[in-house]
C-alpha cells in the first residue's frame, strides 16, 4: 500500500508539474537526467534532428516523437521527485503545498534535509527547484568551498547555509526584500553565527538601481529584463560594487566568490579593478548569459577557467597556491572530473 501511494503521488506530481513547470525548473530537472530542452541546451546536431522529427509530414512520426519526448519529461520529473525524497526528510509537506489548489502562492514550508539543514521555502514560487539544483545537483559544491565565502545572489540562503559548515565566514548579498526576509529566517533557524546577510545588490556601480521583479517566481529578478520574461514593476534596491564588498566587510581577500546574479556577472567583473580581482582566489559563476565572454574576461585577467555543469564555471586565480581545486583535478587526469564538461558549454 505505501508503495502504491508513492507511485500515485509521483504520477500526480509529474502530471501537475508538466502543465505549469517554469523553464528554469524544467531545465534543472532535465539536466540531472541528461535531457536538454530549453535555453539552447540541446547540442546543435541533436537539435537539428529533433526539430526535423517534430516537423515531419508523417503524423505517426510526429505523434511518436511527441510521446517519446513526454515519456522522457515524465521520467526526468519522477527521477527528480525520488531524489527529492532522498534529500528531504519531510518531503510530503512541501509537496502537499505545491499541489494544493487551496494553498496561497506565498505559502511557506519548513523542510529538513537528511543531513540536518533546515530551510523555510515557498513551494509554489520555485524555491524547490533551487533547493534541488544546489543541494541535490551539487551546483556549487562540485568545487571545494572553504575560508571566507561571499555569496552574491544569495536568494533564501540555500547555498550559504550549506557553505557555512565548511567555511570560516559566509557573507550574503540579496536585494529582494521577500527573499532577504527568508534568508534571515533560514540563518536564524539553523543557529549560524558565521553567516552575515546584507540586503544589497552587487553590480557595476554604487547607488540605487531598478530591479525588475519576476512575476510568478522567487528568482529571476534582474537588472536586465528581457522581452520574453514576465516581470512586474521594478523596485529600487541599493547596489554596491565588488570593491565595496571587500572594503565594507574589512576583507583582505575572498577565498570563494559565488555569483548568481541574473545577468549582472559580466558587468560586475568588467568594472572591477584588477587589484580587487587579484584578492579573490576562486570565483564560481552560475551564468544566465554571456558565459563565453565571462570566461574570456577572467582568462585575460589571470584566472584559469574550468567549465562546470548546468551553466556554471569556476575561475581560479593563477596566483593562488597550488592546492584545493588544482589537486582535485590532478587526481582525475585519466577521466572527466565531476561537474566538468570537456571544452566549453553548449552554444
Secondary structure, DSSP 8 states (H G I E B T S, - for coil): -HHHHHHHHHHHHHHHHHHH--HHHHHHHHHHHT---STT-S-HHHHHHHHHHHT-S-HHHHHHHHHHHHHHHHHHHHHHHHHHHHHBTTHHHHHHHHH-SSS-TT--EEEEBTTS-EEEE-GGGTHHHHHIIIIIS-TTTTS---EEEEEES-TTSHHHHHHHTTEEEEEEE---HHHHHHHHHHHHHTT-SSEEEE--EE-SSSEEEEEEEESSSSS--BSS--TTS-EEEEEEEEEE-HHHHHHHTT-S-EEEEEE--TT-HHHHHHTS-HHHHTTEEEEEEE-SS-HHHHHHHHHHTTEEEEE-SSSEEEEEETTS-S-HHHHHHHTTTTS--TT--SSS---
